[in-house]
Amino acid sequence: MTRSAVATNVVLFAAEMDERQDRIFFWIVVFALLLLTRIPAMASYLSIDNVNLAFSLENFDPRIHQPQPPGYPFFVLFGRVLNVIFRDAERTFAAISLVVCGLCLPIAYLLGKRMFSGWAARAAVFLVLVNPVFWHSSLDGPLRPHLALFSLLTAYCCWRCWNGEKRFAIWGAVALGAGSGFRPDLIAFLLPLWLISAWVGTKSWTAVLRGAGILVGIGLIWAGALVIAMGGVQTFMKIMLDYAVDQSKPESVVLGSSLLAWLRQINRLVIWNGLAVATWICAIPFYFRHRDRLPVTGAQGVFFFIWLVPGIIVQALVHIGAPGHTLFSVVALCVIGGYVLSLAPARDLLLGAALVVNVMLFLDFFALPGGTINSPDRLPSLKNALLFATFESSIGQVRWLDEVTRVTLDEIKQFTPKDRPSIIISTDTYTNQWFMNWRIGRYYLPNQDFWILYNNSSKKRAERIRRDALLDLREKAPLRVPVFQEGRIIWLIEPDSAIRNQVAASQNLIGGKYVYYSDIRKDSAPFMVDGFEIVPSLFGFLPQAASVTSQR
């Protein structure tokens, strides 16, 4: 071997070593940032959905919202496995969130590098890492980040199949099938992407049908688990349809919502996806001026169109209730952003600016206008819509919900007497102003009894709950809610609401910021609250026509 050849090999080896060291350093920085930006900022209390998920680690039964439909069977299985290690739902959920979000980053890199370039892939990783919606969802709970993970994983497999690697038609089906066991809505969002990619890459209906068979087979596994847990196909279908309609009807134009309510849903969909675009949109002119740009109608452009548009249409027409619901599309937009920024002359500077703006959005630098309420009765101005949607995907939202829960639990403990019996009376939901839901209360106050007044249901009823147990059910008129002859009622009800005013009209209501109480004495008379009769009685018991004692 000549000296020049040896020198060339040495230079190439040194360059390869430098590149490898750069990659190692890059991933050390990325994962260090993930841990530093997540662990200290995690929500201190579980949300309603996360409480349901926590109970499902003990008893899986979607009929009683353990967890809420559609049940997420693969997630519950994964959670139970990790809970063997952590033995605490909150620690288990924090670990799941970190693991899932951590997996999203290398998959985003692999996809970005295959579709565009190494620089674009690294930029995409940073854009995903500090995207406000992704960041918020990683702190808020463990479930929704799976939308990002399996969207990226399915897209990665589909892109490789699209480019002729036929075996990835099968792997794409596996990814989508497994993902649907964590988040069933992924089927509606990503099935067109897998189907078209499988055909483009294989040109074989046999291969497509084989992949479809695998997809259906995996779907039958998790659907079968749900059918068994719910006690039969008929119950499964009824619960799933009822829950889907209940969640979607208020703002779904397909299910008959008002135009105003539907426009509010569209506002959120546009803004939460827009947060993934706003920080790099200034680089789009450089894309059009770049001679070597990929055409919009090229393979990458068509692929992203199929990845994004069907799912966004489904969400626009049916349901979008939280920032994390958009994660399947947000991560795709971040990958696009990495490519667009890579074409800019000062791309490092623009990427840095994009990351700074993302951090500012998440850290809630743009405060809500003072005295403004996000009322369901009117459409907010464009400015307020932007501010509200940005707040809902920020650290401010996480901290505000934590504060409401912390203060509420402190006030309940403060107002609970030690020398007399007490019971909490709450309503199932709120109308205008959020307050800590009873489902959260029952988790953190496992020995406390709750009477829940379902006053906004089509058929009113009252349930007596302790932790995850249903102790009593009153659903036949007259709706009489028994309490003790002497003791204290702690009212966990919406502040400044009609029901709060009704209670105050008949009781000496005393309280704090979120919790009120009234004392019951031997001479206290029954009183009405929104169609429910609160009746002081011996031992807090009243016979009724139909009594229920069952396990929730």
Secondary structure as UniProt FT lines:
FT   HELIX           3..38
FT   HELIX           39..41
FT   HELIX           48..56
FT   TURN            57..58
FT   HELIX           62..64
FT   TURN            69..70
FT   HELIX           73..86
FT   HELIX           89..115
FT   HELIX           118..130
FT   HELIX           132..140
FT   HELIX           145..162
FT   TURN            163..164
FT   TURN            166..167
FT   HELIX           168..182
FT   HELIX           185..202
FT   HELIX           205..230
FT   HELIX           233..248
FT   TURN            249..251
FT   TURN            253..256
FT   HELIX           259..274
FT   TURN            275..280
FT   HELIX           281..283
FT   HELIX           284..289
FT   TURN            291..292
FT   TURN            296..297
FT   HELIX           299..317
FT   HELIX           323..326
FT   HELIX           327..342
FT   TURN            345..346
FT   HELIX           347..362
FT   TURN            363..364
FT   TURN            370..371
FT   TURN            376..377
FT   HELIX           382..392
FT   HELIX           395..415
FT   STRAND          422..427
FT   HELIX           438..444
FT   TURN            446..447
FT   STRAND          449..454
FT   STRAND          461..466
FT   TURN            467..468
FT   STRAND          469..474
FT   STRAND          480..483
FT   STRAND          487..492
FT   TURN            495..496
FT   HELIX           498..506
FT   STRAND          510..511
FT   STRAND          516..520
FT   TURN            522..523
FT   STRAND          527..529
FT   TURN            530..531
FT   STRAND          532..536
FT   HELIX           538..540
FT   STRAND          550..551
//
